[in-house]
Amino acid sequence: RPLLPPTVRHPPPAVCEQLTRRTHRNPHLAHLYWLRAVELDSQDDAGIHVMPLESVEFHLLDQLSLTKKLILALLAQHGSLTPQQLHQILRQPLEVTLTELDHLKRLGFVEVLAETLENYRIRALAAPLVTHELRRHNLI
């Protein structure tokens, strides 16, 4: 196992600050960014290069329906809700709410809580970016 250079083991504070800003303080997403920026040297197996962090703009919610955005906003504000609670708040048929939740689940935005098997919440990896986008849309 090659020894990693100090820059890779302990990135400079500026890199950490940039990762924090870009990932909205999500450590899982920061780790993915970091892994994307680090690359093995093709000529030296022990060498590792740290590439500049790419500026990536996310517009996750632009293509979602207003109902889906409202469901995400409600989940962001309340933590978790059942389909019945969402149905009552949104005042739409339960079937529509279930269809929207299923679509959000397939897209990777929400998940069912294992403890309740009924409550939905925003997935941990998506939560910071979704929350940022909801604020951008003035929904929370």
C-alpha positions as CSV (number, residue, x, y, z in Angstrom):
1,R,0.0,0.0,0.0
2,P,1.7,3.2,-1.1
3,L,2.0,6.1,1.4
4,L,-0.2,9.0,0.5
5,P,1.4,12.4,0.3
6,P,0.5,14.9,3.0
7,T,-1.7,17.0,0.6
8,V,-4.0,14.0,0.0
9,R,-4.1,12.9,3.7
10,H,-4.6,16.4,4.9
11,P,-6.0,18.7,2.2
12,P,-5.2,22.5,2.6
13,P,-7.9,24.5,4.5
14,A,-8.9,26.3,1.3
15,V,-9.8,23.0,-0.4
16,C,-11.8,21.9,2.7
17,E,-13.7,25.3,2.7
18,Q,-14.4,24.9,-1.1
19,L,-15.7,21.4,-0.5
20,T,-17.9,22.6,2.3
21,R,-19.4,25.4,0.2
22,R,-20.0,23.2,-2.8
23,T,-21.6,20.3,-1.0
24,H,-23.6,22.4,1.5
25,R,-21.9,20.7,4.4
26,N,-22.7,17.2,3.3
27,P,-19.8,15.0,4.3
28,H,-20.8,12.1,2.0
29,L,-21.0,14.4,-1.0
30,A,-17.7,16.1,-0.1
31,H,-16.1,12.7,0.0
32,L,-17.4,11.9,-3.5
33,Y,-16.1,15.3,-4.7
34,W,-12.7,14.5,-3.1
35,L,-12.6,11.1,-4.7
36,R,-13.4,12.6,-8.1
37,A,-10.5,15.1,-7.7
38,V,-7.9,12.6,-6.7
39,E,-6.3,10.5,-9.5
40,L,-3.5,7.9,-9.5
41,D,-0.4,8.8,-11.5
42,S,-0.4,6.7,-14.7
43,Q,3.4,6.5,-14.7
44,D,4.1,6.0,-11.0
45,D,1.8,3.7,-9.0
46,A,2.7,5.4,-5.7
47,G,1.9,8.9,-7.1
48,I,-1.4,10.6,-6.7
49,H,-2.6,13.9,-8.3
50,V,-5.2,16.2,-6.8
51,M,-7.0,17.9,-9.6
52,P,-8.8,21.2,-9.2
53,L,-12.4,20.8,-8.0
54,E,-14.8,21.3,-10.9
55,S,-17.5,23.9,-10.5
56,V,-20.7,21.9,-10.9
57,E,-24.1,23.7,-10.8
58,F,-27.0,21.5,-9.7
59,H,-30.5,22.3,-10.8
60,L,-32.1,19.2,-9.4
61,L,-35.7,20.4,-9.1
62,D,-36.2,22.4,-12.3
63,Q,-37.8,19.5,-14.1
64,L,-40.0,18.4,-11.2
65,S,-43.7,19.2,-11.0
66,L,-44.9,21.7,-8.5
67,T,-46.5,18.8,-6.5
68,K,-43.2,17.0,-6.2
69,K,-41.5,20.2,-5.2
70,L,-44.1,20.8,-2.5
71,I,-43.7,17.2,-1.2
72,L,-40.0,17.8,-0.9
73,A,-40.5,21.1,0.8
74,L,-42.9,19.5,3.3
75,L,-40.4,16.6,4.0
76,A,-37.6,19.1,4.4
77,Q,-39.6,21.1,7.0
78,H,-41.1,18.2,8.9
79,G,-38.4,15.5,8.6
80,S,-40.8,12.7,7.7
81,L,-44.4,12.3,6.8
82,T,-46.8,9.5,5.8
83,P,-48.6,9.5,2.4
84,Q,-51.8,10.2,4.3
85,Q,-50.4,13.3,6.0
86,L,-49.1,14.6,2.7
87,H,-52.5,13.8,1.0
88,Q,-54.3,15.9,3.7
89,I,-51.8,18.8,3.5
90,L,-51.8,19.0,-0.3
91,R,-55.5,18.3,-0.6
92,Q,-55.2,16.0,-3.5
93,P,-56.2,12.3,-4.0
94,L,-54.2,9.8,-2.1
95,E,-53.4,7.9,-5.4
96,V,-51.8,11.1,-6.8
97,T,-49.7,11.5,-3.6
98,L,-48.6,7.9,-3.8
99,T,-47.7,8.2,-7.4
100,E,-45.6,11.3,-6.8
101,L,-43.8,9.7,-3.8
102,D,-43.1,6.6,-5.9
103,H,-41.6,8.8,-8.7
104,L,-39.5,10.8,-6.2
105,K,-38.3,7.5,-4.7
106,R,-37.3,6.1,-8.1
107,L,-35.4,9.4,-8.8
108,G,-33.5,8.9,-5.5
109,F,-34.9,12.0,-3.7
110,V,-36.9,10.2,-1.0
111,E,-36.9,6.9,0.9
112,V,-39.2,5.1,3.3
113,L,-38.1,5.0,6.9
114,A,-37.2,1.4,7.8
115,E,-38.5,1.9,11.4
116,T,-42.1,2.8,10.3
117,L,-42.3,1.3,6.8
118,E,-44.7,4.1,6.1
119,N,-43.1,7.5,6.7
120,Y,-41.1,9.1,3.9
121,R,-38.1,11.4,4.2
122,I,-35.5,13.0,2.0
123,R,-32.5,10.8,1.5
124,A,-29.5,11.9,3.6
125,L,-27.2,12.3,0.6
126,A,-29.7,14.4,-1.3
127,A,-31.0,16.5,1.6
128,P,-28.5,19.4,1.5
129,L,-28.7,19.9,-2.2
130,V,-32.5,19.5,-2.3
131,T,-32.8,22.0,0.6
132,H,-30.6,24.5,-1.2
133,E,-32.7,24.1,-4.4
134,L,-35.9,24.5,-2.4
135,R,-34.6,27.7,-1.0
136,R,-33.6,28.9,-4.5
137,H,-37.2,28.3,-5.6
138,N,-38.5,30.1,-2.4
139,L,-40.3,27.0,-1.3
140,I,-38.8,26.9,2.2
